[in-house]
Amino acid sequence: MSKKQLTITISIVFILAAIGGGAVWYVNNRGEQVNPPVTENSGQGSQDSSNTENNQLQGEVVGSPAAGVDTSNWQTYRNEEYGFEVRYPGKFIVNESKVATWVTIDLFSGDERKFTISNKPQGIETAHFFDIVTINNQQYKRFINNLNYNQYIIILHDNFYIVYQLIDDNEKKIIDTILNSFHYTN
C-alpha cells in the first residue's frame, strides 16, 4: 500500500469515527433539548440543571394553586401502609396492585396510564438525570427515559418512584397538580 493510499484510508476512518461520535452525542442529548426544564431562579442568575452534585439546585416547582386546574371533583388516594396520599381527577381510575414486596398504584384516564407511584423501578434503567423538581417544598431528582423522551421518573424517599408521561401543556398542568398534591402522611 502506498503512502498516499494509507493517508486516504486513515483520513476516511477518522471522518467516519467523527460522524459516528457526533451521531451518538446527538442521540444522547436530544431528550434534554426536546423538553427543557422550567427553572425558577429567584433572580439568582442562570442555573445549570445538569449539576447533580449541587443539592441546593432549584429546578421546576410544580403544581402551583394558580395552575388553572379545576380540582373541585378530584378524589384522594391514601395508602396507610406506605404512608402517602395523592389527589387525582375524579374521572381517573385507580388500579392498585401488589406482588410480593412490590406495590404499584396506577392512575388511568380511559385506557391510558397517566401516572404511577411504585416501589418497583420502572424505566429507571434506561433513564438519565434531567433536573431537580420541587414538590411541596421537597427537592427530588427527576430523570427522563432514554427510550421515551416524554416519560419522566422522579425518585422519592424510601425507594418509591413516580412515573408519568407528558403529551401536551394541558396534561402538564394536570400532572403538575397531581404531583403537588403528593405528600407523606407519617
C-alpha positions as CSV (number, residue, x, y, z in Angstrom):
1,M,0.0,0.0,0.0
2,S,1.4,3.4,-1.0
3,K,1.8,6.3,1.4
4,K,-1.0,8.1,-0.5
5,Q,-3.4,5.2,-0.1
6,L,-2.6,4.9,3.6
7,T,-3.2,8.6,4.2
8,I,-6.5,8.4,2.4
9,T,-7.6,5.3,4.4
10,I,-6.6,6.9,7.7
11,S,-8.5,10.1,6.7
12,I,-11.7,8.1,5.9
13,V,-11.5,6.2,9.1
14,F,-11.1,9.4,11.1
15,I,-14.0,11.1,9.3
16,L,-16.3,8.1,9.9
17,A,-15.3,8.0,13.6
18,A,-16.1,11.7,13.9
19,I,-19.5,11.3,12.2
20,G,-20.3,8.3,14.4
21,G,-19.3,10.1,17.6
22,G,-21.4,13.1,16.6
23,A,-24.4,10.8,16.0
24,V,-24.0,9.2,19.4
25,W,-23.8,12.6,21.1
26,Y,-26.9,13.8,19.3
27,V,-29.0,10.8,20.3
28,N,-27.8,11.0,24.0
29,N,-28.6,14.8,24.2
30,R,-31.7,15.3,22.2
31,G,-34.1,14.4,25.1
32,E,-32.9,17.4,27.1
33,Q,-33.4,19.7,24.1
34,V,-36.9,18.3,23.3
35,N,-38.4,19.3,26.7
36,P,-36.1,21.6,28.6
37,P,-36.8,22.2,32.3
38,V,-38.6,25.3,33.6
39,T,-36.5,26.8,36.2
40,E,-37.2,29.4,38.9
41,N,-34.1,31.1,40.0
42,S,-35.4,33.9,42.2
43,G,-33.1,36.4,40.5
44,Q,-30.0,34.5,41.3
45,G,-28.8,34.2,37.7
46,S,-28.8,31.2,35.4
47,Q,-28.7,27.7,36.8
48,D,-27.1,24.6,35.5
49,S,-29.7,21.8,35.6
50,S,-27.0,19.2,34.7
51,N,-25.2,19.6,38.0
52,T,-26.2,16.6,40.0
53,E,-23.9,17.3,42.9
54,N,-25.5,20.6,43.9
55,N,-28.2,19.6,46.3
56,Q,-29.4,23.3,46.6
57,L,-30.1,23.4,42.9
58,Q,-33.7,24.5,42.3
59,G,-35.4,23.1,39.3
60,E,-39.0,23.2,38.3
61,V,-41.5,24.0,41.0
62,V,-44.7,22.1,40.1
63,G,-48.4,22.4,40.6
64,S,-48.9,25.9,42.0
65,P,-52.5,26.6,43.0
66,A,-52.8,29.1,40.2
67,A,-52.2,26.4,37.6
68,G,-55.8,26.9,36.3
69,V,-56.9,23.3,37.0
70,D,-60.3,22.8,38.5
71,T,-59.8,20.3,41.4
72,S,-63.4,20.5,42.8
73,N,-64.2,17.0,41.6
74,W,-60.9,15.5,42.5
75,Q,-60.5,12.5,44.8
76,T,-57.8,11.5,47.2
77,Y,-55.9,8.2,47.2
78,R,-54.4,7.4,50.6
79,N,-52.1,4.5,51.3
80,E,-51.8,3.9,55.1
81,E,-49.3,1.0,54.7
82,Y,-46.7,3.2,52.8
83,G,-47.8,6.5,54.4
84,F,-48.6,8.8,51.5
85,E,-51.6,10.3,49.7
86,V,-52.2,12.0,46.4
87,R,-55.1,13.8,44.8
88,Y,-56.3,12.9,41.3
89,P,-59.1,13.9,38.8
90,G,-62.4,12.2,39.6
91,K,-62.6,10.8,36.1
92,F,-59.3,8.9,36.6
93,I,-59.4,5.2,37.6
94,V,-57.1,3.9,40.4
95,N,-55.6,0.5,40.0
96,E,-53.5,-0.8,42.9
97,S,-51.6,-4.0,42.5
98,K,-49.3,-5.8,44.9
99,V,-46.9,-8.6,44.1
100,A,-44.6,-9.8,46.9
101,T,-43.0,-6.6,48.2
102,W,-43.8,-4.5,45.1
103,V,-46.7,-2.2,45.2
104,T,-47.9,-0.2,42.2
105,I,-50.6,2.5,42.1
106,D,-51.6,3.5,38.6
107,L,-53.9,6.3,37.6
108,F,-55.7,5.8,34.3
109,S,-57.7,8.1,32.1
110,G,-59.7,5.7,30.0
111,D,-57.3,3.1,28.8
112,E,-54.2,5.3,29.2
113,R,-51.9,5.1,32.2
114,K,-51.2,8.7,33.2
115,F,-49.4,8.4,36.5
116,T,-47.7,5.7,38.5
117,I,-46.4,5.6,42.1
118,S,-44.4,2.4,42.8
119,N,-41.6,1.0,44.8
120,K,-40.7,-1.1,41.7
121,P,-38.3,0.8,39.4
122,Q,-39.9,1.2,36.0
123,G,-37.8,2.6,33.3
124,I,-35.0,3.9,35.5
125,E,-32.5,1.5,33.9
126,T,-32.9,3.4,30.6
127,A,-33.1,6.9,32.0
128,H,-30.6,9.7,32.6
129,F,-30.7,12.6,35.1
130,F,-32.8,15.5,33.8
131,D,-33.2,18.0,36.6
132,I,-34.3,18.7,40.2
133,V,-38.0,19.1,40.8
134,T,-39.6,20.7,43.9
135,I,-42.8,19.1,45.1
136,N,-44.3,20.6,48.3
137,N,-41.0,22.3,49.2
138,Q,-39.1,19.0,48.9
139,Q,-36.5,18.5,46.2
140,Y,-36.3,15.3,44.2
141,K,-34.2,14.1,41.3
142,R,-36.1,13.8,38.0
143,F,-34.9,11.5,35.2
144,I,-36.0,11.3,31.6
145,N,-36.4,7.9,29.9
146,N,-33.9,7.5,27.1
147,L,-36.3,5.3,25.1
148,N,-39.3,7.6,25.5
149,Y,-38.5,11.2,25.8
150,N,-42.0,12.1,27.1
151,Q,-41.7,9.8,30.1
152,Y,-40.3,11.2,33.4
153,I,-39.3,9.4,36.5
154,I,-39.0,11.1,40.0
155,I,-37.2,9.2,42.7
156,L,-38.9,9.8,46.1
157,H,-37.8,8.8,49.6
158,D,-38.0,5.1,50.7
159,N,-37.2,3.8,47.2
160,F,-40.6,5.0,45.7
161,Y,-40.8,6.2,42.2
162,I,-43.3,8.4,40.4
163,V,-43.5,7.8,36.6
164,Y,-45.5,9.9,34.3
165,Q,-45.7,10.9,30.7
166,L,-46.4,14.3,29.2
167,I,-48.1,14.8,25.9
168,D,-49.3,18.5,25.9
169,D,-49.5,21.6,28.0
170,N,-53.0,20.8,29.4
171,E,-51.8,17.4,30.5
172,K,-48.7,19.0,32.1
173,K,-51.0,21.2,34.2
174,I,-52.9,18.2,35.5
175,I,-49.8,16.2,36.2
176,D,-48.2,19.1,38.0
177,T,-51.3,19.5,40.2
178,I,-51.2,15.7,40.9
179,L,-47.5,16.0,41.8
180,N,-48.0,18.9,44.1
181,S,-50.8,17.1,45.9
182,F,-48.4,14.2,46.7
183,H,-47.2,14.1,50.3
184,Y,-46.2,11.7,53.0
185,T,-48.7,11.2,55.8
186,N,-46.4,10.0,58.6
